[in-house]
Amino acid sequence: MQKNHIELQSDTQTRPTPQMREAIAGAQVGDEQGFNDPTVTALVERVAELFGMESAVLLPSGTMCNQIAAAVHCGPGDDIIAERSAHIIGVEAGGISVLARAGAYPIDGERGVFTAEQAEAAIRPPRRYAPRSRVISIEQTVNLKGGTIWPLETIRGVGEVAKRHGLKMHMDGARLLNAVVASGVSAKDYSKGFDSVWLDLSKGLGCPIGAVLAGSSDFIDAAWRWKQRIGGAMRQAGIFAAAGLYALDHNVERLAEDHANAKALAQLLAPLDGLGVEPENVETNIVIIDVSASGADAETWSRRLGEEGVRLAGIGPHILRALTHLDVTAEEVERAADIFATLAQGEFAPS
């Protein structure tokens, strides 16, 4: 289907390229539940090696990765410590309270990143009256705070706190490879010290479906039981594991193009009256745009931009989020900025 708009709503909107479709069509398949799908086996072994973990499992979505990790790590009434904006807290329909029967302890970080001191302060004392702090979760990169990269030294500091208190460490690595490409830090180094970590295939990597959760062999054995329990076990899953293998071969280094396009968009929007954009905060492929000074809310901006051919999302009353990805060209970024400018200087011009 021909695209007739500039898609900045999310990097989940990427479509498989013709070459990825060829890989899917040619995939060797078998029964994934019986560990007889050679393409799935190749993918999970590769991701486990990428993270420096013992084992991994293919799942339909990143949300399922988070939910299964929470269910394995937690008992009823336990706490998961995470930044307030984290996907696992606010964008998964309260799943941790349903499946893991766990609670969330939110921390207010700086652009989605909290410190070791904040993590320490969030750990509850070991009293029978209080929930038990069980997991510290970080999101790499931070989705709703503009694709912020967690610095390695901050991660290590938080990890030391977790180890000292006997807590598990979990990484929501939906856009981990964006952080890898932008920072030069390897996925293995980012993952060191974590009990579980996962990678999304359906965002910047451009696959139509899928995520891979990794950890120790014992953790993955327990994750498989949850995968079966909540309907995540599959049959001939090699048809989308092949897409993941293709993406790891061809779509990782090119994430730098998405980062450059996001920075370019931010630089083009920053001078416009009524828009609050901070190009220096654009580290990866996400641009946060504050429209409050324009006198129009995010819903109105989103609707008008859509009518003019730019699709993006409002994530707050006056906040828009734009994501670049492999289906967005540099020329489209410039056209999108021109449409923003027309609206900012016209019907949304500050009075």
C-alpha positions as CSV (number, residue, x, y, z in Angstrom):
1,M,0.0,0.0,0.0
2,Q,1.4,3.4,-1.0
3,K,2.1,5.7,1.9
4,N,0.4,9.1,1.5
5,H,1.7,10.8,4.7
6,I,4.9,11.4,6.6
7,E,4.8,8.9,9.5
8,L,6.2,10.3,12.6
9,Q,3.7,8.7,15.0
10,S,6.0,5.9,16.1
11,D,8.9,3.7,14.9
12,T,6.4,0.8,15.4
13,Q,4.9,2.0,12.1
14,T,7.8,0.7,10.1
15,R,7.0,-1.8,7.3
16,P,9.1,-4.7,6.3
17,T,11.3,-3.9,3.2
18,P,11.1,-6.1,0.1
19,Q,14.4,-7.7,1.2
20,M,13.0,-8.5,4.6
21,R,9.9,-10.0,3.0
22,E,12.2,-12.2,1.0
23,A,13.9,-13.4,4.2
24,I,10.5,-14.1,5.7
25,A,9.3,-16.1,2.6
26,G,12.5,-18.2,2.6
27,A,12.6,-19.0,6.3
28,Q,13.1,-22.6,7.4
29,V,10.4,-23.3,10.0
30,G,9.3,-25.9,12.5
31,D,7.4,-26.2,15.7
32,E,8.7,-23.4,17.9
33,Q,7.1,-24.9,21.1
34,G,9.1,-28.1,20.5
35,F,12.3,-26.2,19.9
36,N,12.3,-27.5,16.3
37,D,12.2,-24.2,14.4
38,P,15.8,-23.6,13.3
39,T,15.3,-20.0,12.5
40,V,13.9,-19.2,15.9
41,T,16.8,-21.1,17.5
42,A,19.3,-19.0,15.4
43,L,17.6,-15.8,16.5
44,V,17.4,-16.4,20.2
45,E,21.0,-17.7,20.3
46,R,22.2,-14.6,18.5
47,V,20.4,-12.3,20.9
48,A,21.6,-14.1,23.9
49,E,25.1,-13.7,22.7
50,L,24.5,-10.1,21.9
51,F,23.5,-9.5,25.5
52,G,26.0,-11.8,27.1
53,M,23.2,-13.9,28.5
54,E,22.9,-17.7,28.8
55,S,19.5,-18.0,27.0
56,A,16.7,-16.2,25.3
57,V,13.1,-16.7,24.1
58,L,11.2,-15.2,21.2
59,L,7.9,-13.4,22.2
60,P,5.2,-11.7,20.1
61,S,5.7,-8.3,21.8
62,G,7.9,-6.2,24.1
63,T,5.0,-5.7,26.5
64,M,4.9,-9.5,26.9
65,C,8.6,-9.4,27.6
66,N,8.1,-6.9,30.5
67,Q,5.1,-8.8,31.8
68,I,6.8,-12.2,31.8
69,A,10.0,-10.8,33.4
70,A,7.9,-9.2,36.2
71,A,5.9,-12.4,36.7
72,V,9.1,-14.5,37.0
73,H,11.0,-12.1,39.3
74,C,8.1,-11.1,41.6
75,G,5.8,-12.6,44.1
76,P,2.3,-11.3,45.0
77,G,2.6,-7.9,46.6
78,D,6.2,-7.2,45.6
79,D,7.3,-3.8,44.3
80,I,8.9,-3.0,40.9
81,I,10.9,0.3,41.1
82,A,10.9,2.2,37.9
83,E,10.9,5.8,36.6
84,R,7.5,7.3,36.6
85,S,7.2,7.6,32.8
86,A,8.3,4.0,32.2
87,H,6.4,1.8,29.8
88,I,6.0,-1.0,32.3
89,I,4.2,1.4,34.7
90,G,1.9,3.5,32.4
91,V,1.5,1.9,29.0
92,E,0.8,-1.8,29.7
93,A,-2.8,-1.6,31.1
94,G,-1.6,-2.3,34.6
95,G,-0.4,-5.7,33.6
96,I,2.1,-6.1,36.4
97,S,-0.7,-5.9,39.0
98,V,-2.7,-8.5,37.1
99,L,-0.2,-11.1,36.0
100,A,2.7,-10.7,38.5
101,R,0.3,-9.3,41.2
102,A,3.0,-6.8,41.8
103,G,2.9,-3.1,42.5
104,A,4.9,-0.2,41.0
105,Y,7.1,2.3,43.0
106,P,7.6,5.2,40.6
107,I,10.7,7.5,40.8
108,D,10.8,11.0,39.3
109,G,14.0,11.0,37.3
110,E,15.7,13.6,35.1
111,R,14.4,13.0,31.6
112,G,13.5,9.5,32.6
113,V,16.8,8.6,34.3
114,F,17.1,8.2,38.1
115,T,20.2,8.0,40.2
116,A,21.6,5.3,42.4
117,E,20.7,7.5,45.4
118,Q,17.1,7.7,44.2
119,A,17.0,4.0,43.8
120,E,18.4,3.4,47.3
121,A,15.8,5.8,48.7
122,A,13.0,3.9,47.0
123,I,13.8,0.5,48.5
124,R,11.4,-0.3,51.3
125,P,12.6,-1.4,54.7
126,P,12.2,-5.1,55.3
127,R,9.0,-4.9,57.5
128,R,6.0,-7.2,57.3
129,Y,3.8,-4.1,56.9
130,A,5.4,-3.0,53.6
131,P,5.5,-4.4,50.1
132,R,8.8,-6.1,49.4
133,S,11.1,-4.2,47.0
134,R,12.0,-6.9,44.4
135,V,13.0,-5.4,41.0
136,I,14.6,-2.3,39.7
137,S,13.6,-1.7,36.1
138,I,15.2,0.8,33.6
139,E,14.1,1.7,30.1
140,Q,16.8,2.1,27.5
141,T,16.1,4.4,25.7
142,V,13.5,6.4,27.6
143,N,10.5,6.5,25.3
144,L,8.2,9.2,26.8
145,K,11.1,11.5,27.8
146,G,12.6,11.9,24.3
147,G,14.7,8.8,23.7
148,T,17.1,9.6,26.6
149,I,20.1,7.3,26.8
150,W,20.8,5.9,30.3
151,P,24.6,6.6,30.9
152,L,26.5,3.4,31.6
153,E,27.9,4.7,34.8
154,T,24.4,5.5,36.1
155,I,23.3,2.0,35.2
156,R,26.3,0.5,37.0
157,G,25.5,2.7,40.1
158,V,21.9,1.6,40.2
159,G,23.0,-2.0,39.7
160,E,25.3,-1.8,42.7
161,V,22.4,-0.7,44.8
162,A,20.2,-3.6,43.6
163,K,23.0,-6.1,44.3
164,R,23.6,-4.8,47.8
165,H,19.9,-5.1,48.6
166,G,19.3,-8.4,46.8
167,L,17.0,-7.0,44.2
168,K,16.7,-8.1,40.6
169,M,17.7,-5.8,37.7
170,H,15.5,-5.7,34.6
171,M,16.0,-3.7,31.4
172,D,13.2,-2.7,29.1
173,G,15.5,-2.6,26.0
174,A,12.9,-1.7,23.5
175,R,15.3,0.8,21.8
176,L,18.5,-0.5,23.3
177,L,20.2,-0.7,19.9
178,N,19.5,3.0,19.4
179,A,21.5,3.6,22.5
180,V,24.3,1.3,21.3
181,V,24.6,3.0,18.0
182,A,24.4,6.5,19.4
183,S,26.8,6.0,22.3
184,G,29.2,3.4,21.0
185,V,28.6,1.3,24.2
186,S,28.0,-2.4,23.3
187,A,24.7,-4.1,24.1
188,K,26.7,-6.6,26.2
189,D,28.2,-3.8,28.3
190,Y,24.8,-2.2,28.8
191,S,23.3,-5.5,29.9
192,K,26.1,-6.6,32.3
193,G,24.6,-7.1,35.8
194,F,21.0,-7.4,34.6
195,D,18.9,-10.5,35.4
196,S,16.7,-9.9,32.4
197,V,16.8,-7.8,29.3
198,W,14.9,-7.7,26.0
199,L,15.1,-6.3,22.5
200,D,12.2,-5.1,20.4
201,L,12.3,-6.2,16.8
202,S,9.3,-4.1,15.6
203,K,10.5,-0.6,16.3
204,G,13.7,0.9,14.6
205,L,14.8,-2.6,13.4
206,G,11.8,-2.6,11.1
207,C,10.2,-6.0,11.7
208,P,6.5,-6.5,11.6
209,I,6.3,-8.3,15.0
210,G,8.4,-9.7,17.8
211,A,10.8,-9.2,20.7
212,V,13.4,-11.4,22.4
213,L,13.8,-11.7,26.1
214,A,17.1,-12.9,27.5
215,G,18.5,-14.0,30.9
216,S,19.9,-17.0,32.7
217,S,18.9,-20.5,31.6
218,D,16.8,-20.8,34.8
219,F,15.1,-17.5,34.1
220,I,14.2,-18.4,30.5
221,D,12.9,-21.8,31.7
222,A,10.5,-20.0,34.0
223,A,9.7,-17.4,31.3
224,W,8.7,-20.3,29.0
225,R,6.1,-21.4,31.5
226,W,4.6,-17.9,31.5
227,K,4.8,-17.7,27.8
228,Q,2.7,-20.9,27.6
229,R,0.4,-19.7,30.3
230,I,-0.5,-16.4,28.6
231,G,-0.7,-17.6,25.1
232,G,2.6,-16.5,23.7
233,A,3.8,-19.9,22.6
234,M,3.8,-20.3,18.8
235,R,4.3,-22.8,16.1
236,Q,6.1,-21.9,12.8
237,A,7.5,-18.7,14.3
238,G,10.5,-18.8,12.0
239,I,8.6,-16.6,9.5
240,F,9.1,-13.6,11.8
241,A,12.3,-14.8,13.4
242,A,13.8,-14.5,9.9
243,A,12.8,-10.9,9.9
244,G,14.7,-10.4,13.1
245,L,17.8,-12.0,11.8
246,Y,17.6,-9.9,8.7
247,A,17.2,-6.8,10.8
248,L,20.2,-7.6,13.0
249,D,22.3,-8.0,9.8
250,H,21.1,-4.9,8.0
251,N,19.1,-2.5,10.1
252,V,21.3,-1.7,13.1
253,E,24.0,0.6,11.9
254,R,21.5,2.5,9.9
255,L,19.8,3.6,13.1
256,A,22.3,6.5,13.0
257,E,20.3,7.9,10.0
258,D,17.2,8.0,12.2
259,H,19.1,9.9,14.9
260,A,20.4,12.4,12.4
261,N,16.9,12.9,11.0
262,A,15.5,13.5,14.5
263,K,18.2,16.0,15.3
264,A,17.6,17.8,12.0
265,L,13.8,17.9,12.8
266,A,14.5,19.4,16.2
267,Q,16.8,22.0,14.8
268,L,14.3,23.1,12.2
269,L,11.5,23.3,14.7
270,A,13.4,25.0,17.6
271,P,13.3,28.6,16.1
272,L,9.5,28.5,15.5
273,D,7.5,30.7,17.8
274,G,5.0,28.8,20.0
275,L,7.0,25.5,19.9
276,G,9.3,24.4,22.7
277,V,12.0,22.1,21.3
278,E,15.4,21.4,22.7
279,P,17.7,20.0,20.0
280,E,20.5,19.4,22.5
281,N,18.3,16.8,24.2
282,V,17.7,14.7,21.1
283,E,20.1,11.8,21.6
284,T,18.4,9.2,19.5
285,N,15.2,9.1,17.3
286,I,12.6,10.8,19.4
287,V,11.7,14.5,19.4
288,I,9.5,16.0,22.2
289,I,7.6,19.2,21.1
290,D,5.9,21.4,23.7
291,V,3.1,23.4,21.9
292,S,1.7,25.1,25.0
293,A,3.0,28.6,24.0
294,S,1.1,28.3,20.7
295,G,-2.3,28.6,22.3
296,A,-3.4,25.3,20.8
297,D,-3.3,21.9,22.6
298,A,-1.6,18.8,21.4
299,E,-4.8,17.2,20.1
300,T,-5.5,20.2,17.9
301,W,-2.0,20.3,16.6
302,S,-2.0,16.5,15.9
303,R,-5.3,16.8,14.0
304,R,-4.2,19.7,11.8
305,L,-0.8,18.1,11.1
306,G,-2.6,15.0,10.1
307,E,-4.8,16.9,7.7
308,E,-1.7,18.4,6.2
309,G,0.0,15.0,5.8
310,V,2.1,14.6,9.0
311,R,1.1,11.9,11.4
312,L,2.4,12.1,15.0
313,A,1.2,11.5,18.5
314,G,0.2,13.6,21.4
315,I,1.6,12.2,24.7
316,G,0.2,14.9,27.0
317,P,-2.2,17.9,26.8
318,H,0.4,20.1,25.2
319,I,3.2,17.6,24.3
320,L,3.8,16.0,20.9
321,R,6.2,13.2,20.2
322,A,7.8,12.6,16.8
323,L,9.8,9.5,16.0
324,T,12.1,9.0,13.0
325,H,12.7,5.5,11.5
326,L,13.6,3.7,8.4
327,D,10.4,4.7,6.6
328,V,11.2,8.4,7.1
329,T,13.6,10.2,4.7
330,A,15.6,13.4,5.3
331,E,13.5,15.0,2.6
332,E,10.3,14.1,4.5
333,V,11.7,15.5,7.7
334,E,12.2,18.9,5.9
335,R,8.7,18.7,4.5
336,A,7.3,18.0,7.9
337,A,9.2,20.9,9.4
338,D,7.8,23.2,6.6
339,I,4.2,22.1,7.5
340,F,4.9,22.8,11.2
341,A,6.2,26.2,10.2
342,T,3.2,27.0,8.1
343,L,0.9,26.2,11.1
344,A,3.1,27.9,13.7
345,Q,3.3,31.1,11.6
346,G,-0.4,31.0,10.6
347,E,-3.4,29.7,12.5
348,F,-1.3,28.7,15.5
349,A,0.8,31.8,15.7
350,P,1.0,33.1,19.3
351,S,-1.1,36.1,19.9
